[in-house]
Amino acid sequence: MTAVCVFGSMNTMNLALICPRGGFVMKRHNEIRDLEAEMLDEVCTSVQKEPMLQPLTGEAVRGNQAEGARLDVSAVGFWRPSERMFADVRVFHPNCTTYKDTDPVKVYEQHEREKKNE
């Protein structure tokens, strides 16, 4: 880790946890995704990391509608036999100053709602 981040700030542990360009946000995300895939592989079949979603053909849906959209993990047999489930990972830093006066449960609930609306 360099002493100064790509934006010119001193590179502290806290900055490394939240900086989208020079920090460890993507690395933490990928480690969680990989762990989730490994655990699903123990109990499900056809586990895939970053599966492509089917292209839309006029359907009205919430969320990512971009061509080539992907989720983090999919697996068959999680909810029911022969049924494919999709999961998407979201990483955030619950101890950052933005949330210092917020109940941790509320912070997690906020991120859950936001993720559902992406």
C-alpha positions, 0 to 999 in steps of 0.5 A, a space after each residue: 500500500 502506498 503512502 498517498 492514495 490516487 486522490 492525493 490523501 494520506 493512505 490510512 487503513 480507513 481510507 483503504 477500506 472506503 476508497 473506490 479507486 485505490 482501496 480494497 473495496 473491490 478486493 473485499 467484494 471479490 473475496 466475499 463473492 468467492 467464499 459465497 460460491 465455495 460454500 454454495 458449491 458444497 450444497 448446490 449444483 451448477 454454481 457460477 461466478 458472475 453469470 451473465 443475465 439474459 438480455 431483456 426483450 421488452 420486460 419491465 424490470 427494476 435493476 441493472 438493465 445494461 447489455 452484458 449485465 452480471 450478478 455475482 453468484 448463481 446456483 441451482 437447488 438453493 431454494 428448491 430442486 432444479 431452481 436457479 437462484 442469483 445473489 449479488 454482493 454489496 460491500 460497505 464500511 459500517 464504521 465510517 463517519 457517515 454512520 457514526 450516529 446511526 444504529 448498525 441495524 438501520 445501516 444494514 437495512 438501508 444497504 439492503 433496500 438500496 441493493 434491491 433497488 439497483 
